[in-house]
Amino acid sequence: MSDHVKDEAVAQQAEHASLAQRAAEHRRAGEPAAETEPIFEARDVTVFYGDHRAVTDISVKLRKNQITALIGPSGCGKSTFIRCLNRMNDLIPTARVEGQIIYHEQNLYDSKIDPVQVRKRIGMVFQKPNPFPKSIYDNIAFGPRVMGMKGDMDEIVEGALKRAALWDDVKDRLKTNAFGMSGGQQQRLCIARALATEPDVLLMDEPCSALDPISTGRIEDLMLELKKNYSIVIVTHNMQQAARVSDMTAFFTVELDAGEKHRTGRVVEYAATDKIFTNPDDKRTEDYVTGKVG
């Protein structure tokens, strides 16, 4: 490795450490987790794919204007559960959801609820950045145009990019193709695209797993800033990230059936993040967050 590459790597690590420290300080200075009202209440939620039970009996309250982290080993149902929160599992033909998810005192799975309207209020950002093959401007304007939102489109685009901490980076090249952006910028663009339709909840399924440490730190800082106005639920395999940014954490585990052929996810423990990482009630939680099991 050349000296230049080594110096750059050290600089990246130092900057990320600084960002992480600020993130942790910001989170610790926030409102106590128990003092905000629920934005979601999951009541005995069970999800099937065909005959297979993917997650079972999930009952948790996710709180308003906080960041909730879903952690646990691969295959434990974290992504399945987060997709329940805006009915994206409806798009999978074999998926079936039982139980209730209460959002603003309404069951999202009531037959009268339009899932398209649900997704307008509850935005989602995926693991890999997925900008449209359009200009930066048109990526942001797409959702508001489809929804027929009123107002000056230039102001809507600018406002979304500013909320995603991206405006200064791209304000002079809004008409260029979004594929020319870096990976971290593309992910912030996807966050801006979700914010442009004015949701009040943002779901993020491993949003930093494909990013470098610097981009990850910027996304984490952005999440902490956004929670002033939005409720955020994040799936992450990064324990340090969950500890840095989240207010509440739900630990999922995997249970095997008698024949050890089918895996079912279940929530083992759900509590304030500081408790999950320093004094969990369940030995399985402690073993996972300390790295004894993966």
Secondary structure in CASP SS format (residue, H / E / C, confidence):
PFRMAT SS
TARGET T0000
AUTHOR 0000-0000-0000
METHOD secondary structure of the structure
MODEL  1
M C 1.00
S C 1.00
D H 1.00
H H 1.00
V H 1.00
K H 1.00
D H 1.00
E H 1.00
A H 1.00
V H 1.00
A H 1.00
Q H 1.00
Q H 1.00
A H 1.00
E H 1.00
H H 1.00
A H 1.00
S H 1.00
L H 1.00
A H 1.00
Q H 1.00
R H 1.00
A H 1.00
A H 1.00
E H 1.00
H H 1.00
R H 1.00
R H 1.00
A C 1.00
G C 1.00
E C 1.00
P C 1.00
A H 1.00
A H 1.00
E H 1.00
T C 1.00
E C 1.00
P E 1.00
I E 1.00
F E 1.00
E E 1.00
A E 1.00
R E 1.00
D E 1.00
V E 1.00
T E 1.00
V E 1.00
F E 1.00
Y E 1.00
G C 1.00
D C 1.00
H E 1.00
R E 1.00
A E 1.00
V E 1.00
T E 1.00
D E 1.00
I E 1.00
S E 1.00
V E 1.00
K E 1.00
L E 1.00
R E 1.00
K C 1.00
N C 1.00
Q C 1.00
I E 1.00
T E 1.00
A E 1.00
L E 1.00
I E 1.00
G C 1.00
P C 1.00
S C 1.00
G C 1.00
C C 1.00
G C 1.00
K H 1.00
S H 1.00
T H 1.00
F H 1.00
I H 1.00
R H 1.00
C H 1.00
L C 1.00
N C 1.00
R C 1.00
M H 1.00
N H 1.00
D H 1.00
L H 1.00
I C 1.00
P C 1.00
T C 1.00
A E 1.00
R E 1.00
V E 1.00
E E 1.00
G E 1.00
Q E 1.00
I E 1.00
I E 1.00
Y E 1.00
H C 1.00
E C 1.00
Q E 1.00
N E 1.00
L C 1.00
Y C 1.00
D C 1.00
S C 1.00
K C 1.00
I C 1.00
D C 1.00
P H 1.00
V H 1.00
Q H 1.00
V H 1.00
R H 1.00
K H 1.00
R H 1.00
I E 1.00
G E 1.00
M E 1.00
V E 1.00
F C 1.00
Q C 1.00
K C 1.00
P C 1.00
N C 1.00
P C 1.00
F C 1.00
P C 1.00
K C 1.00
S E 1.00
I H 1.00
Y H 1.00
D H 1.00
N H 1.00
I H 1.00
A H 1.00
F H 1.00
G H 1.00
P H 1.00
R H 1.00
V H 1.00
M H 1.00
G C 1.00
M C 1.00
K C 1.00
G C 1.00
D C 1.00
M H 1.00
D H 1.00
E H 1.00
I H 1.00
V H 1.00
E H 1.00
G H 1.00
A H 1.00
L H 1.00
K H 1.00
R H 1.00
A C 1.00
A C 1.00
L C 1.00
W H 1.00
D H 1.00
D H 1.00
V H 1.00
K C 1.00
D C 1.00
R C 1.00
L C 1.00
K C 1.00
T C 1.00
N E 1.00
A H 1.00
F H 1.00
G H 1.00
M C 1.00
S C 1.00
G H 1.00
G H 1.00
Q H 1.00
Q H 1.00
Q H 1.00
R H 1.00
L H 1.00
C H 1.00
I H 1.00
A H 1.00
R H 1.00
A H 1.00
L H 1.00
A C 1.00
T C 1.00
E C 1.00
P C 1.00
D C 1.00
V E 1.00
L E 1.00
L E 1.00
M E 1.00
D E 1.00
E C 1.00
P C 1.00
C C 1.00
S C 1.00
A C 1.00
L C 1.00
D C 1.00
P H 1.00
I H 1.00
S H 1.00
T H 1.00
G H 1.00
R H 1.00
I H 1.00
E H 1.00
D H 1.00
L H 1.00
M H 1.00
L H 1.00
E H 1.00
L H 1.00
K C 1.00
K C 1.00
N C 1.00
Y C 1.00
S E 1.00
I E 1.00
V E 1.00
I E 1.00
V E 1.00
T C 1.00
H C 1.00
N C 1.00
M H 1.00
Q H 1.00
Q H 1.00
A H 1.00
A H 1.00
R H 1.00
V H 1.00
S C 1.00
D C 1.00
M E 1.00
T E 1.00
A E 1.00
F E 1.00
F E 1.00
T E 1.00
V E 1.00
E E 1.00
L E 1.00
D C 1.00
A C 1.00
G C 1.00
E C 1.00
K C 1.00
H C 1.00
R E 1.00
T E 1.00
G E 1.00
R E 1.00
V E 1.00
V E 1.00
E E 1.00
Y E 1.00
A E 1.00
A E 1.00
T H 1.00
D H 1.00
K H 1.00
I H 1.00
F H 1.00
T H 1.00
N C 1.00
P C 1.00
D C 1.00
D C 1.00
K H 1.00
R H 1.00
T H 1.00
E H 1.00
D H 1.00
Y H 1.00
V H 1.00
T C 1.00
G C 1.00
K C 1.00
V C 1.00
G C 1.00
END
